[in-house]
Amino acid sequence: MVTDFCQEDTPMTRDEVRASARRLVQWHERFAGYFGRTEAQRHALLYLKGLMSDLKRKSVEPIALQFARTAAGGPATQNEVVALQGFLTNSPWEAGDVFAEIQSVFAEELVPSTRQWSIGTVGVIDESAYVKAGKESVGVASQWCGRLGKTANCQVGVHLIGVTPAGVSALDGQLFLTKKWIADRPRREKTGVPREVRFQSKPQIAAEMIRRTVAAGKVGFDWIIADALYGDSGEFLDSLEAAGHRYVLEVRKNTLVWTVDPATLPGSMPGPKVRKKLGSYRYKEVRSVQEVAAELPAEAWRPLKLREGAKGPLVFEFAVLRVWAMRHNRSGPPIWMVIRRSFEATPDVKYYVSNAGVETRWEAMAMVTGARIRVEEYLEDGKMHLGMADYEARGWSSWHHHMALVALAHLYVTLTKRDMKRDVPELTLDMALRLLRSAFARRKLGTEQAIHIVNYHLKRNHVAHDSHRKSWLQKHKQLKKKLLL
């Protein structure tokens, strides 16, 4: 029995669901020219359908066997698998060109929604690790894997994500290569790493992606945010400031700042060798951000709801104050120090620095810190639902091709979800995918069954959210009154 998901209280119809799937062809036509020849264009559409399908593993072989057909219209054979692998690995299309057009769509479709909040378009730098068993894939090395919380054999990609109220989109991405990989000429040649690729640290890759995205002239950033790997890089901070970007960057708890203007103090700063001998800085006015935060009075902390989460309001306490940066072992410019603290019994504390103007409201910087949560959701959605980590591509081009196609698939589903949410506000990316899959003419899942499943999850999530929200408000009665929740 079909539930009331598409009845009078929800004007979205089955025809509209099917129309959303048909729009995939129209959507593909906009990007088709970037893939080159007609055959490559067909492979791109096939791969996109595979990424959005319900296949358990979304690598080349399962996608080809499920969706490809022979010239005579029969089931796919090994020839179709090899052809799709060739599209991903050897086809000459540029991932950068696809990302450039994604930036155009992002600017046209999602950036206008920034009128709904005060922080404009936020550019988020984040990295993601992809665990690999062998040693042949490009860039694979024993390195830190955030997904596992330890060093592991993996590849690491650096991603630039655009965040708006209406949705997020990957705007660029690049694989990180260790110095050992850069120096290994045979492996570089085997995996097709271009000769012009030289070693870049992750902050250097991030700075370059921001530069080329802005230079393309389609997307501008009102804020940049990244984690402590980037906030601790003086070179990255310098590059953002030189380009005129405002940032809110996380830093480690032992990051040092000046609590007074160093220009008002006598003498000069000791160099790193003297500093190591002394065991600390000669000035008591140089403190770690953790020490500064620990001495703040209770009235310095103010709560702010960043958004409504799946488990109730997402609320943190914030404290902000003006300090002076310590950069390259020298005193730096005046900056904001932002501290975010959760409400758990053992609070999770994050420290940030920002170059925003002195007139900037603390709420704006606080809201920017919440943009990284949206990006964590993007990476989770990409890996859980769109095959982001399922690739079996060993070459430089194939890694970047795959990530560009995942970004394209995610943006399409995001826009579909946005359009449907006008009628179904609780719709998640996973639910939007279920509906799209039902309209891809697959035997396993029909439209009515998909609507039934989505309606079930909508009701279940609504009940769960209300329960979590009630518990949260009961636990934080004072905040409820203070924030009018």
C-alpha positions in Angstrom: 0.0 0.0 0.0 1.3 3.4 -0.9 1.4 5.8 2.1 0.4 9.4 2.2 3.9 10.6 1.2 2.5 11.7 -2.2 -1.0 12.5 -1.2 -2.7 15.8 -0.6 -0.5 17.0 2.3 2.6 16.5 0.1 2.1 17.8 -3.5 5.1 15.9 -4.9 3.8 13.2 -7.3 5.3 10.0 -8.8 5.6 11.8 -12.1 7.7 14.5 -10.4 9.9 11.8 -8.9 10.4 10.2 -12.4 11.0 13.7 -13.8 13.9 14.2 -11.4 15.5 11.1 -12.7 15.0 12.1 -16.3 16.7 15.4 -15.5 19.8 13.4 -15.0 20.1 13.1 -18.8 19.5 16.9 -19.2 22.0 17.5 -16.4 24.5 15.3 -18.2 24.1 17.2 -21.4 25.5 20.3 -19.7 28.6 18.5 -18.8 28.9 16.1 -21.7 31.2 18.2 -23.8 33.9 18.1 -21.1 34.2 14.3 -21.5 35.1 14.4 -25.2 33.9 11.9 -27.7 30.4 10.4 -27.7 31.5 7.1 -26.3 33.2 8.8 -23.3 30.0 10.8 -22.8 28.0 7.6 -22.6 30.5 6.1 -20.2 30.2 9.2 -18.0 26.4 8.9 -17.8 26.7 5.2 -17.1 29.2 5.8 -14.3 27.1 8.5 -12.7 24.1 6.2 -12.6 26.3 3.5 -11.0 27.5 5.9 -8.3 23.9 6.8 -7.5 22.7 3.2 -7.6 22.2 0.7 -4.7 25.1 -1.4 -5.7 27.0 -2.6 -2.6 30.3 -1.7 -4.2 30.5 1.0 -6.8 33.8 0.3 -8.6 34.1 -0.2 -12.4 33.3 -3.9 -12.7 30.0 -3.9 -10.8 28.8 -0.7 -12.4 29.6 -2.0 -15.9 28.1 -5.4 -15.3 24.9 -3.8 -14.0 24.4 -0.9 -16.3 26.4 -1.4 -19.5 25.0 -3.2 -22.6 26.7 -4.7 -25.6 26.2 -3.1 -29.0 23.5 -5.6 -29.7 21.7 -4.7 -26.4 22.7 -7.7 -24.5 24.1 -8.1 -20.9 27.6 -6.6 -20.4 30.6 -8.7 -21.0 34.3 -8.3 -20.1 34.6 -6.0 -23.1 32.3 -3.4 -21.5 34.1 -3.7 -18.2 37.4 -3.0 -19.9 35.9 -0.1 -21.9 34.6 1.6 -18.7 38.0 1.1 -17.0 39.6 2.8 -20.0 37.2 5.7 -19.6 38.2 6.2 -16.0 42.0 5.6 -16.5 43.0 6.5 -20.0 40.4 8.9 -21.4 42.0 12.3 -22.0 39.2 14.4 -20.3 40.4 16.7 -17.5 38.9 16.5 -14.0 39.7 20.2 -13.6 37.3 21.1 -16.4 34.5 19.2 -14.8 35.2 20.8 -11.4 35.2 24.2 -13.2 31.7 23.6 -14.5 30.6 22.3 -11.1 31.7 25.7 -9.7 29.5 27.4 -12.2 26.5 25.3 -11.2 27.3 25.9 -7.5 27.3 29.6 -8.1 24.1 29.6 -10.1 22.1 27.2 -8.0 23.4 27.2 -4.4 25.1 30.5 -3.8 21.9 32.6 -4.0 20.7 30.8 -0.8 23.4 32.6 1.2 20.9 35.4 1.6 19.4 33.1 4.3 22.3 33.6 6.6 24.9 36.2 7.5 28.2 34.4 6.6 27.9 34.2 2.8 29.8 31.4 1.0 32.1 29.4 3.1 35.1 27.5 1.6 36.1 24.5 3.7 39.4 22.7 3.3 39.3 19.1 4.5 41.2 16.0 3.8 40.0 12.4 3.5 41.9 9.2 3.7 41.2 6.1 1.5 42.5 2.8 3.0 44.2 0.6 0.5 45.6 -3.0 0.9 48.3 -2.9 -1.8 51.2 -0.6 -2.7 50.6 -0.1 -6.4 48.0 2.6 -6.3 49.2 6.2 -6.9 50.1 8.0 -3.6 49.4 5.1 -1.3 51.8 5.2 1.7 51.9 4.6 5.4 50.5 7.9 6.6 48.0 9.3 9.0 44.5 8.1 8.3 41.8 10.2 10.1 39.2 7.7 9.2 40.9 5.1 11.4 42.5 7.5 13.8 46.0 6.0 13.3 48.7 5.6 10.7 47.7 3.2 8.0 48.4 2.2 4.3 46.2 4.7 2.5 45.8 7.5 0.0 45.0 11.0 1.2 43.0 13.6 -0.8 42.7 17.3 -0.1 39.3 18.7 -0.9 37.9 22.2 -1.3 34.1 22.2 -0.4 31.7 25.1 -0.9 29.1 25.5 1.8 25.8 27.3 1.6 22.4 27.0 3.4 20.9 25.1 0.4 23.7 22.6 0.2 27.4 21.8 -0.2 29.5 20.9 -3.2 33.1 19.7 -3.8 34.7 22.5 -5.9 38.2 20.9 -6.3 40.3 18.0 -5.1 43.8 16.8 -5.3 45.7 13.7 -4.3 48.6 14.2 -1.8 51.9 12.6 -2.7 54.6 12.1 0.0 58.2 13.2 -0.7 59.1 9.5 -1.1 56.4 9.1 -3.8 57.5 12.3 -5.6 61.1 11.0 -5.7 60.2 7.5 -7.0 60.4 8.0 -10.8 59.5 4.4 -11.8 56.3 4.5 -9.7 55.4 7.9 -11.0 55.7 6.7 -14.6 53.7 3.6 -13.9 50.8 5.5 -12.3 50.9 8.4 -14.8 51.9 11.2 -12.4 52.5 14.3 -14.6 56.1 15.5 -14.8 55.1 19.0 -13.6 53.7 17.6 -10.3 56.2 18.5 -7.5 56.0 17.9 -3.8 53.4 20.1 -2.1 52.4 19.9 1.5 48.7 19.6 2.2 48.5 23.3 3.2 50.3 24.2 -0.1 47.8 22.1 -2.1 44.9 23.8 -0.2 46.2 27.3 -0.9 46.6 26.4 -4.6 43.1 25.0 -4.9 41.6 28.2 -3.3 43.7 30.4 -5.6 42.7 28.6 -8.9 39.0 28.4 -7.8 38.9 32.1 -7.2 40.9 32.8 -10.3 38.3 31.0 -12.4 35.9 33.8 -11.5 32.8 31.8 -10.7 33.0 31.3 -7.0 34.1 33.8 -4.3 34.5 32.9 -0.6 33.4 35.1 2.3 35.2 32.8 4.7 37.7 30.0 4.7 37.8 27.4 7.4 40.1 24.3 8.0 41.4 22.1 10.7 44.5 22.5 12.8 46.9 21.1 10.2 46.2 24.2 8.1 45.7 26.6 11.0 49.2 25.7 12.3 50.8 26.5 9.0 52.2 30.0 9.0 52.7 29.8 5.2 49.0 28.9 4.7 47.9 31.8 6.9 50.2 34.2 5.0 48.8 33.0 1.6 45.2 33.6 2.7 46.0 37.1 4.1 47.9 38.0 1.0 44.9 37.1 -1.1 42.5 39.0 1.1 40.6 36.0 2.4 38.9 36.0 5.8 39.4 32.9 7.7 38.5 31.0 10.9 41.1 28.2 11.3 41.4 25.7 14.0 44.7 25.5 15.9 46.2 23.1 18.4 45.7 23.8 22.1 49.5 24.6 22.6 49.5 27.3 19.9 51.1 30.5 21.3 49.6 34.0 21.1 50.4 37.3 22.6 47.9 38.6 25.1 49.1 42.2 24.7 50.5 44.1 21.7 54.2 43.0 21.5 55.1 46.4 20.2 54.4 47.9 23.7 56.9 45.5 25.3 60.7 46.2 25.7 63.4 44.0 24.2 63.2 41.5 21.4 61.9 38.0 21.0 64.5 35.3 21.5 65.1 33.0 18.5 64.1 29.3 18.5 67.5 28.1 19.9 67.5 30.5 22.8 63.8 29.7 23.4 64.5 26.0 23.6 67.3 26.7 26.1 65.1 28.9 28.2 62.3 26.3 28.1 59.7 29.1 27.5 59.3 32.6 26.1 60.8 35.4 28.2 57.5 37.3 28.2 54.6 36.2 30.5 52.3 37.8 28.0 53.0 34.9 25.5 50.6 32.1 26.4 49.1 29.0 24.8 45.5 29.3 23.7 44.6 26.6 26.2 46.0 28.7 29.0 44.3 31.8 27.9 40.9 30.0 27.6 41.3 28.4 31.1 41.6 31.9 32.7 38.5 33.4 31.1 35.7 34.3 33.5 32.3 32.6 33.3 30.7 35.7 31.7 33.0 35.5 28.7 31.2 32.4 27.5 28.0 32.7 25.4 25.8 30.0 23.9 24.8 29.9 20.3 22.7 27.5 18.3 24.5 26.7 15.0 21.6 24.8 13.6 19.0 22.1 14.3 20.7 18.7 14.1 19.3 15.2 13.7 19.5 14.7 17.5 18.3 18.1 18.5 19.7 21.6 18.6 23.5 21.9 17.8 24.5 24.3 20.5 28.0 25.3 21.8 29.4 27.9 24.1 31.8 30.4 22.5 34.3 32.9 23.9 36.2 35.4 21.7 38.9 37.9 22.4 41.6 39.9 20.6 45.2 38.6 20.8 48.3 39.0 18.7 49.6 36.1 16.5 52.8 34.3 17.0 54.0 33.3 13.5 57.3 32.1 12.1 58.8 32.5 15.6 58.0 36.2 15.5 55.2 38.4 16.6 52.4 38.6 14.1 49.3 40.7 13.4 46.3 41.3 15.8 43.8 38.5 15.4 40.7 37.0 17.0 41.0 34.0 19.2 37.8 31.9 19.2 37.1 29.1 21.6 34.2 26.7 21.1 33.1 24.4 24.0 30.5 21.7 24.0 28.0 21.0 26.8 29.1 17.5 27.7 30.2 16.6 31.2 33.7 16.5 29.7 33.5 19.3 27.1 35.1 19.0 23.7 37.0 22.3 23.3 38.2 23.6 19.9 40.5 26.6 19.4 40.5 28.9 16.4 42.2 32.0 15.1 40.6 34.5 12.7 41.9 37.6 10.8 38.4 39.1 10.6 38.1 42.8 11.2 37.8 44.2 14.7 34.2 45.1 14.0 33.2 41.5 13.2 30.4 40.1 15.4 31.4 37.1 17.4 28.3 35.2 16.2 29.6 35.3 12.6 32.9 33.7 13.5 31.0 31.2 15.6 28.6 30.3 12.8 31.6 29.7 10.4 32.9 27.0 12.7 29.8 25.0 12.0 30.5 24.9 8.3 33.0 22.1 8.9 30.2 19.9 10.2 28.5 20.2 6.9 31.6 19.0 5.1 32.0 16.0 7.4 28.5 15.1 6.3 29.5 15.5 2.6 32.4 13.1 3.0 30.2 10.6 4.9 27.5 10.8 2.3 30.0 10.4 -0.4 31.5 7.3 1.1 28.3 5.7 2.3 26.0 6.4 -0.7 28.0 7.5 -3.7 31.0 5.1 -3.8 33.6 7.8 -3.0 36.0 5.2 -1.4 35.0 2.3 -3.6 37.3 3.0 -6.5 39.9 0.5 -7.7 41.9 3.0 -9.7 45.7 3.0 -9.5 46.6 5.9 -11.7 46.8 9.7 -11.1 44.2 10.5 -13.8 41.7 7.8 -12.6 41.8 9.0 -9.0 41.0 12.5 -10.1 38.4 11.4 -12.7 36.6 9.4 -10.0 36.6 12.2 -7.5 35.2 14.7 -10.1 32.4 12.2 -11.0 31.6 11.7 -7.4 31.4 15.5 -6.9 29.1 15.7 -10.0 26.8 12.9 -8.7 26.7 14.5 -5.2 25.8 17.9 -6.7 23.0 16.4 -8.8 21.5 14.6 -5.8 21.9 17.8 -3.7 19.9 19.8 -6.2 17.3 17.1 -6.4 17.0 17.0 -2.7 16.8 20.8 -2.6 13.9 20.8 -5.1 12.1 18.0 -3.3 12.6 19.6 0.1 10.4 22.5 -0.9 7.6 19.9 -0.2 9.4 17.5 2.1 11.7 19.5 4.4 13.0 16.4 6.3 14.3 14.7 3.2 17.9 13.5 3.5 20.4 12.8 0.7 19.9 9.1 1.3 16.2 9.4 0.9 16.5 11.5 -2.3 18.8 8.8 -3.7 16.2 6.1 -2.9 13.6 8.0 -4.9 16.0 8.6 -7.8 16.9 4.9 -7.9 13.3 4.0 -8.2 13.0 6.0 -11.4 16.1 4.5 -13.0 14.0 1.7 -14.4 15.6 -0.8 -12.1 13.8 -4.1 -11.5 14.6 -4.2 -7.8 12.9 -1.1 -6.6 9.8 0.5 -8.1 8.6 4.1 -7.6 5.7 3.2 -5.2 8.0 0.9 -3.1 10.6 3.7 -2.9 8.0 6.2 -1.8 6.8 3.8 0.8 10.4 3.3 2.1 11.1 7.1 2.1 7.9 7.8 3.9 8.7 5.2 6.6 12.2 6.8 7.1 10.7 10.3 7.2 8.3 9.3 10.0 11.0 7.3 11.9 13.5 10.2 11.7 10.8 12.7 12.7 9.9 10.6 15.8 13.6 10.1 16.7 14.4 13.8 16.2 11.5 14.9 18.5 12.7 12.4 21.1 16.3 13.5 21.0 15.3 17.2 21.0 13.0 16.7 24.0 15.7 14.9 25.9 18.3 17.6 25.0 16.0 20.5 26.1 15.1 18.7 29.4 18.8 18.3 30.1 19.6 22.0 29.2 16.7 23.9 30.7 18.6 27.1 31.2 19.8 27.1 27.6 16.2 26.5 26.4 15.1 29.7 28.2 18.2 31.7 27.2 18.1 30.8 23.5 14.3 30.6 23.2 14.5 27.1 21.8 
